[in-house]
Amino acid sequence: MSYQALARKLSVSPNTVKNRINKLRQQKVIRRFEVILSKEMLGVEDVAGYISTDGSEKVIEFMEQIATQPIVIEIYRTSDRRYEFWALVAGASETLGFQRFLKGLDHVLEVEIRPIVFYFPHQPPNYFMSDRGQKVTFTRNQLRVLRCLFEDCRMPVSQIAQRTRLTPRRVRKILRDLEEGGGVHFAMAYDVFALGDMEYRLKIHYDASKKTGQEIIDWIYKKYPHEFWWASVTTNEPIIDVGLLIDRPGKSVPIIREIKTAASIRQVEDFISYPRVVSINFLDRIRLEEMLTKAGL
């Protein structure tokens, strides 16, 4: 979305929008803008899990070691001294290979991996975290535009047109076609912890005969819309994970008390997850670069 479009939406000037975005980038809240391949294009599934250790490892070095794996998107250190990760895997064999890698690391005692589906009731249906997208074949001109966006996802249409020797009108149409085609997502990576908030995590075991995971997530979102951040449903067990944003630990007490009393809830584990390491070896960027290189771009 351009600065002008954002300005109209927010009823402020384009310069105000630009200044606010620049400030968020300086504060490291906005980490980067990116174009990423859809999960259907990558042929991957989301998994999450926990790693228990003997406690003698160096925390940040240990997390960075795990983040060297291209399939790992994020890894956290939790307040109960475990590590939680989110990764993208291509089937059971890659999941088993990743599990063997984790179990082979020094200090590791136990590894748990679960297939999950993300669910964001406060986002549009095509939100890239919960939308698998489509498997498509890009045209040559689409790949030329994607090369520009791969280098700078905020590159102006005029600059893309100059580099690709396409007209601005043609570039805008290609951008619309790419967005609607579902093969790629235009996304913004951000770090909510940069302003001091913390993530209050809930691992909820529920009674599937009374409520579905999505119904419980919807209920939590309606109860705590300002704190709600994200949620996932485990596909092979009645477990949901919920991430809430809070500015102080004491704020979590009434939340956990109310959720535990719900009739459909069997058990709730709660903890704070911080610090975190975000992998720079994004699988989607690696695959997209391979695709562009193969096309000679």
N, C-alpha and C positions, 0 to 999 in steps of 0.2 A: 504494500500500500504506500502510495507516495505521501510526502509531507503535506501536500495540498489536500489530499483526500482525508488524511488524519485530522488536519486542521478543521475541515468542514464538519467532520464527525464530532469533534470535541469543542467546536465553537471558539477556537482560538486562532492565532495567526500561524502560518507555516513556520516562521522563524521561532515562535514559541515551541512548537512541536520539535523542531530540529534541536533547539537548546536543551529541551528536556531529555530527548533521546541521548544526546551527547553526554549529559550529566549522568544518566543511568549507565552509560558505557564506561565513563570515568570511574564510577563507583563500583564497577564490575558486577552490577546487577544484570545488565545485558552483556552476555559473554560474546555472542556473535550472531549473525544472521546466516542462514544456511539453506541450501537446496539439498534434499535427501531423497534417495530412492524409497519407494513404498515397500512394505513387507512382502507384497506379492512379487515385486520385481526381484527382491533378494531371496525369496523362497525361505523365509525364516519365521520362527515363532518366538514369543517372549517367554523367558523363564526368569525366576527369581529364586533366591535361596540364602541360606545362612552358613557361615563358617565358624566353628568353635576351635579355639586354640588353647595352648597351655599357658598363654599369657606372657611368655618370655620374648616375644617378637617385638621389633620396633614398628610401631603402628603404621606410620605413614609409609615407610619403606615396604612394609608387607602389602599395603593396599596398592601402592604403585607397581609392585611386582605382578599383582593380579591384573591390574589395568593395562599391562602390556599386551594382553590377549585381545585381538581385534574385535572379538564378539562381545567383550565386556563394555557396557555403556557407563555404569556407575557402580561405585562400591562405597559403603558407609561403615563407620564404626558406631555401634549402638551403646546405649548406656548400660546394658547388661553384659558388655564386654564381648559381644559377638560381632561378626562382620556380616553385612547384608549386601547382596549384589543384584544387579539387573543386567541381563545379557540377551543377545539374539542368537539363536542356534538354528542350524539347518537339519532338523530331524534328530532321531534318537541316537545315532552314532556320534554326532558331534556333541550331544549332551553328555554321553558316557565318556568321551574323550576329555571334555572339559572337567568332568568330575574327577577323572584320574589325575589330571594336571593339578587340581586343587588339593587332592589327598596326598599328592607327592611333595607338596611344599613343606618346608621345615615348620615345626610348631603346630601343624594342623592336627586336630583330634577327630573332628566330625564335619561332614559336609551334607547339606540338605539342598536339593534342587526341586522346584515345583514348576510345572507349566502354568502360565497365567494369561489372563486377558484383561487389559486395562479398561477401565470404565470411568468416564468423565461426564456426569449428568449436567454439569454447568458449561460444557463446551458443545459446539455444533457437531452434528453426526460425522462430519468428515475431518474432525480434529485428528492430526497425524498420529498422536499417541494411541488412539483407539480405533483407527481406521486402517484396514489392511491395504486399501488402495487397489490398483489394478495392475495386471501384467500387460504392458504395451510395447510396441516397437516404435522407437523415435525416428522421425525423418532426419535427413541431413541438416536441414535448417534448424530444427529443434535442438539437435546436438550442438550446433554452432552457438546457439543462444545459451544452452546449458553450460558450455565451456566458460562463457563470460560470467554466468551466475556462480559457477563453481569457484571462480577466483574472487568474486565479490558479489554476494547475493543482493546487495543494495545498489548495484551499478545502475545508473539512470538509463532509461530507454534510449535517450539520444546517444549515449556512449556505446551501448550495445549495437545500435544501428550503425554507428561509425565503424566499429570493429568488425562487424559481420557483413557490412556493405548491403544491409537490408534497409528498407524504409522504416521509419518509426512506427507507421501504421502496421506494417507487416510484423514487426517485433511485438507490438501489443497483442496482435492476434495469436502469435505463437505462445506468448505468455498465458493468454486465456486458455488456449488449447492444452497447454501443459498442465495448468491447474485443474481443468475440468477432466482431463484424461485419466487422472489418478495414478500415473506412473511415478510421479514425484510429488513431494510436499515442500512448500516454502515455509520455513520454520524459524523461530527465534529461540536460541538457547539462553537461559537466564539462571541466575543463582539467587534464590530468595534469601539465602543466609547472609548475603553481602550487607544487608541493612540491619542485621542483628536478630532476626527472628530465628526460632528453632523449630525443628520438625518433631511433632508429637505423633508417635507411631502406634497403631493398633493392629494386632493380629487377632482376628476374631474367628472363633470356631462357632458355627451356627447350626441350627436344626433345619435341614433342607425340607423337611416335611411341613414346616410351618411358614417359612419365608425363603425366597430365593436370595442369592447373594446380591443381585441388583436391587431388589426391594429394600434390603437392609442398607445398602449404600445410599439409595435415594432418601431413606428416612434420616440417615446421619447428615446428608447434605442439607436437607430441609431444616434440621435442628440447628446445624452449625454452618450456615452458608458463608460466613466471613472467615471462619477458620479452615474450611474444607479446601484441600489442595488436590489430591488425587486418590484413586482407589484401584484395586485389582481383585479379580476373582480367580481363585485356583480352579483349574478345570477338572481335576481328578479327585478333589476333596472338598468338603464344605468349609472352606476357609476363605476369608477375605482379608486384605490388607488395606488400611486406610492411613493416609498421611494428612495430618492437620498442622497448620501453622499457628504457633503461639509465641507471645513475646516474653513469657515468664513461665517457669515450671508449675507454679501454683494454679495456673489457669486450667490445667488439665484435670484437676481433682473432680470438679462437678461433672465434667464430660464423661470420664470413665465410670463414675458412679451411676449416671443415668443409663449408659449403654449396657452396663452389666445387668441391670434390672429388667431389660427387655425380655419378653417371653421366648423369643426365638434364639437368644444368645446362650450358648453353652459355656464358653470360656473366652476370656479376653486377656491377652498379654499386651502390656503397654510399656513403652520406653521412648527415650529421646535418641535420635540418630544424628550424630555429629562427632567428628568431622567427616568429610566426604571427599572422594577423589573421582573426578569425571575423566573418563578415558579420552585421549586425543586421537586414538586409532579407530575412529568410527568406521564400522564395517560398510555403511552405505556410501561414505565418501570414497573409501578404497575401491569399491565396486564401480562407482560412477567414474572415477578417474581411469580405471581400467577400460571402461566402455569408451570414454572419450579418446584415450590413447589408441585403442584399437581402430577407431574411426579416423585416426590421423590428425586429431585436433589437439 
